[in-house]
Amino acid sequence: MKIAFFDTKSYWVDAFKPVAAKYGYEITFFNERLTPATAHLAAGHDATCSFVNDEVPAEVIRELKNLGIKVLLLRCAGFDSVDLDVAKECGLPVLRVPAYSPQSVAEQGAALLMAVNRKPHLSYERTTKFNFDIAGLTGIALYGKTAGIIGTGKIGQCMINILKGFGMDIIAYDAFPNPNLGLEYVTLDELYARADVISIHCPLMPATRHMIDKDAIAKMKDGVIFINVARGGLVDSEALADAVEAGKFRGVGMDVCEKEHEYFFEDRSNLKEHDKTLSRLLASDKVVISGHQAFLTEEALEQMALITMDNAKAFLEGAELVNEVK
């Protein structure tokens, strides 16, 4: 199998090249993201391998089909970048990596929580200049506080385990509650009203886009800490920026954002102008945004490579496509 690998970075090559060699697959690494303008690069390949910020709309899928692509491989859990109806119409299976290292993602969520609560980034900025004044760096003890977890899949469960380690009380919301977890499931409105910390772990779908909007934020406690290591589109960025500036949040930690497609995974420091809403968020010392790096651990990268190659092997062998998005 020949795989056209888009949006290549050094860490992808390091993780995927040795695994592909063991499977006997040939990968062509393209620096370009998969878009309507770059889809032609897949000519001569059997499959594409794309990531969260690649674009796989109808026109791309039809072009890939005409180029001889037989399967669309996603090295991520999210699949909202792909027009699934057109992929089905073209007979191109879409195979994803539903879980690579949920612990890694949850740990990044916990790191962001600690950052916006205890403010080590602000302390570091001061101490590097020999300023050891700690005024303005007051946090809260998480022990005994209530954490509201929205979405109790694998990552949500890992986050729950971490927060239980802090001694936090857990309440949860899920469209499909899992009775085997022994959790206190509540409505979203109750979660907003009770939680001192809210961490969201949902897939991005039409039903969940902007679920954290102006109305949802208004229902949250004043001084709440909000964490998002899921998908940027779950949150209305304008409403979030307004609320941050109004003093609603004690802190906001995000590994994702709505505008990441234009910025993340690249150095955009040379741009003269930046997105105004993202700039508003970054201007606040209550906000910490990491560049969609929750997956970036050795363990997660290895699992992403192995599962992606297993997906390709299952397709080639006509086996059950357990990770197909339907």
C-alpha positions in Angstrom: 0.0 0.0 0.0 1.2 3.5 -0.9 -0.1 6.2 1.6 -0.1 9.9 0.9 0.5 11.5 4.3 -0.5 15.1 4.7 0.4 17.9 7.1 3.7 16.3 8.0 5.8 17.3 11.0 9.0 15.7 12.3 7.1 13.9 15.1 4.8 12.3 12.6 7.7 11.0 10.5 9.5 9.7 13.7 6.4 7.8 14.8 5.0 6.5 11.5 8.0 5.7 9.3 9.3 2.7 11.3 5.8 1.3 11.9 4.9 1.5 8.2 8.2 -0.2 7.3 7.2 -3.2 9.6 3.9 -3.5 7.8 5.5 -3.2 4.4 3.7 0.0 3.5 5.2 3.0 1.6 4.5 6.5 2.9 5.0 9.7 1.0 5.2 12.5 3.5 3.8 15.8 2.3 4.2 19.0 4.3 1.0 20.5 2.9 -2.3 20.0 4.5 -4.9 18.1 2.6 -7.1 20.7 0.9 -8.9 21.2 -2.4 -5.7 22.8 -3.6 -3.4 19.9 -2.6 -5.5 16.8 -3.2 -3.8 16.2 -6.5 -0.6 15.2 -4.6 -2.3 12.0 -3.7 -2.1 10.7 -7.3 -0.4 7.4 -7.5 -1.3 6.4 -3.9 -3.8 4.0 -2.5 -4.8 5.9 0.6 -4.5 9.3 2.3 -3.6 9.9 5.9 -4.9 13.1 7.3 -5.2 14.9 10.7 -7.7 17.2 12.4 -7.0 20.4 10.5 -6.9 18.8 7.0 -9.9 19.5 4.8 -11.7 16.6 3.3 -15.0 18.1 1.9 -17.0 16.7 -1.0 -14.8 18.1 -3.8 -11.6 16.6 -2.2 -13.2 13.2 -1.8 -14.4 13.1 -5.4 -11.0 14.1 -6.6 -9.3 11.5 -4.4 -11.7 8.9 -5.8 -10.8 9.9 -9.4 -7.1 9.7 -8.5 -7.5 6.1 -7.4 -7.6 6.5 -3.7 -9.3 3.5 -2.1 -9.5 4.4 1.6 -9.3 7.5 3.8 -7.1 7.1 6.9 -7.5 9.5 9.8 -4.7 9.5 12.4 -7.0 11.1 15.0 -10.3 10.5 16.7 -12.2 13.5 15.2 -13.9 13.0 11.9 -15.8 16.3 11.3 -13.3 17.3 8.6 -14.6 14.6 6.3 -17.9 14.7 4.3 -19.0 11.2 5.3 -22.0 11.2 3.0 -19.9 11.8 0.0 -17.2 9.3 1.2 -19.9 6.7 1.4 -21.3 7.7 -2.0 -17.8 7.2 -3.5 -17.2 3.9 -1.7 -14.3 5.2 0.3 -14.2 3.9 3.9 -13.1 6.4 6.5 -11.0 4.8 9.2 -10.0 6.7 12.3 -8.1 6.2 15.6 -10.9 6.4 18.2 -8.6 6.1 21.2 -4.8 6.4 21.2 -3.9 7.5 24.7 -6.8 9.0 26.6 -4.5 9.4 29.6 -2.3 11.7 27.6 -5.2 14.0 26.6 -6.6 14.0 30.1 -3.2 14.8 31.6 -2.9 17.8 29.4 -6.4 18.9 30.6 -5.1 18.5 34.2 -2.0 20.5 33.4 -4.1 23.3 31.9 -6.3 23.2 35.0 -3.3 23.6 37.3 -1.8 26.3 35.1 -4.9 28.6 35.1 -5.5 27.9 38.8 -2.0 28.2 40.3 -0.5 30.4 37.6 3.0 28.9 37.2 3.3 30.6 33.8 2.9 34.0 35.4 5.2 33.2 38.2 7.8 32.0 35.7 7.7 35.2 33.8 8.3 37.1 37.0 11.0 34.9 38.5 13.1 34.9 35.3 13.4 38.7 35.9 14.2 38.2 39.6 10.7 39.4 40.5 9.5 37.1 43.4 6.4 39.1 44.3 3.5 36.6 44.5 0.7 39.1 44.7 -2.0 38.3 42.1 -1.1 34.6 41.9 -3.6 33.3 44.4 -5.4 30.1 43.4 -7.9 27.8 45.0 -7.4 24.3 46.7 -9.1 21.8 44.4 -9.6 19.4 47.3 -13.3 19.3 48.2 -14.4 21.3 45.1 -16.9 20.0 42.6 -15.8 19.1 39.1 -18.3 18.9 36.3 -17.3 16.5 33.5 -19.2 16.9 30.2 -18.7 13.7 28.3 -17.8 10.5 30.1 -16.1 8.5 27.3 -12.5 7.2 27.7 -10.9 10.7 28.0 -13.6 11.9 30.3 -13.1 8.9 32.5 -9.3 9.5 32.7 -9.9 13.1 33.6 -12.3 12.0 36.4 -9.7 9.6 37.8 -7.1 12.5 37.9 -9.5 14.9 39.6 -10.6 12.3 42.1 -6.9 12.1 43.0 -7.1 15.8 43.9 -9.9 14.9 46.2 -12.6 16.6 44.1 -16.3 15.7 44.1 -17.4 14.6 40.6 -20.7 15.3 38.8 -21.2 14.4 35.1 -23.3 14.9 32.1 -23.5 12.6 29.1 -26.1 12.3 26.4 -25.7 8.5 26.9 -24.9 8.0 30.7 -22.9 4.9 31.6 -24.5 3.3 34.6 -21.4 1.1 35.1 -19.2 4.1 36.1 -21.0 4.8 39.4 -21.1 8.5 38.6 -23.6 11.2 39.7 -25.1 12.2 36.4 -27.0 15.5 36.3 -28.5 17.8 33.7 -26.3 20.3 32.0 -28.0 23.1 33.8 -27.4 21.5 37.2 -23.8 20.9 36.2 -23.3 24.5 35.3 -24.8 25.7 38.5 -22.8 23.4 40.8 -19.4 22.9 39.3 -16.3 24.9 40.4 -14.4 23.3 37.5 -15.9 22.3 34.2 -14.0 20.0 31.8 -15.6 19.1 28.4 -14.8 15.9 26.5 -17.3 15.6 23.7 -17.1 14.9 20.0 -17.8 17.8 17.6 -21.0 17.3 15.7 -23.8 19.5 14.6 -25.7 18.9 17.8 -22.7 19.8 20.0 -21.3 22.8 18.0 -21.3 25.9 20.3 -22.9 23.9 23.1 -20.9 26.2 25.4 -22.5 29.5 24.3 -23.5 32.8 25.9 -26.5 31.1 27.6 -24.5 28.1 28.9 -21.8 30.4 30.3 -24.4 32.6 32.1 -25.6 29.5 33.9 -22.1 28.7 35.3 -20.9 29.9 38.7 -19.0 33.1 38.8 -15.3 32.2 39.2 -15.6 28.9 37.5 -12.6 27.3 35.8 -13.3 26.0 32.3 -11.1 23.4 30.5 -11.4 22.2 26.9 -9.1 19.5 25.5 -11.7 18.2 23.1 -12.7 20.3 20.1 -12.6 24.1 19.6 -16.0 24.2 17.9 -17.8 23.1 21.0 -17.3 26.6 22.3 -18.6 29.9 21.0 -15.3 31.8 21.0 -16.9 35.3 20.9 -19.1 34.4 23.9 -16.1 33.0 25.8 -14.0 36.1 25.1 -16.8 38.4 26.2 -17.2 36.4 29.5 -13.5 36.3 30.1 -13.3 40.1 29.8 -16.4 40.5 32.0 -14.6 38.6 34.8 -16.8 35.5 34.7 -14.0 32.9 34.9 -11.3 32.3 37.4 -9.4 30.7 34.5 -9.8 29.1 31.1 -7.5 26.4 29.8 -7.8 25.2 26.2 -5.8 22.9 24.0 -8.1 23.7 21.1 -10.0 26.7 19.7 -12.3 27.5 16.9 -9.6 29.3 14.8 -6.9 26.7 15.2 -7.3 25.7 11.6 -5.6 28.9 10.6 -2.8 28.9 13.2 -2.1 25.6 15.0 0.9 23.4 14.2 2.6 26.3 12.5 4.6 29.4 13.5 2.4 32.3 12.8 4.3 34.9 14.8 5.4 36.7 11.6 1.8 37.6 10.7 1.0 41.3 10.9 -2.6 40.6 11.8 -4.2 37.9 13.9 -7.7 36.7 14.5 -9.3 39.3 16.8 -11.2 36.9 19.0 -8.2 34.6 19.5 -6.2 37.7 20.3 -8.7 38.8 22.9 -8.4 35.4 24.6 -4.6 35.3 24.5 -4.5 38.9 25.9 -6.0 37.7 29.2 -3.7 36.3 31.9 -6.6 34.1 33.0 -6.5 32.2 29.7 -3.9 29.5 28.8 -4.1 28.1 25.3 -1.8 25.2 24.2 -1.5 24.4 20.5 -3.5 21.2 20.3 -0.7 19.2 21.8 -2.6 17.0 24.2 -1.9 14.0 21.9 1.8 14.8 21.8 3.3 12.1 23.9 5.5 9.2 22.8 2.9 6.7 23.9 0.1 8.4 22.0 2.1 8.9 18.8 3.0 5.2 18.8 -0.6 4.1 19.2 -1.7 6.5 16.5 0.8 4.9 14.1 0.0 1.3 15.1 -3.8 1.7 14.9 -3.6 3.6 11.6 -1.5 0.9 10.0 -3.8 -1.8 11.5 -6.7 0.0 9.9 -4.9 -0.1 6.5 -4.1 -3.8 7.0 -7.7 -4.6 7.8 -8.9 -2.8 4.6 -6.3 -4.6 2.4 -7.2 -8.0 3.9 -11.0 -7.5 3.7 -11.3 -7.9 7.4 -13.8 -6.2 9.7 -13.2 -2.4 9.7 -13.7 -1.9 13.5 -12.6 1.7 13.3 -14.7 2.8 10.4 -16.7 6.0 10.7 -20.3 5.4 9.5 
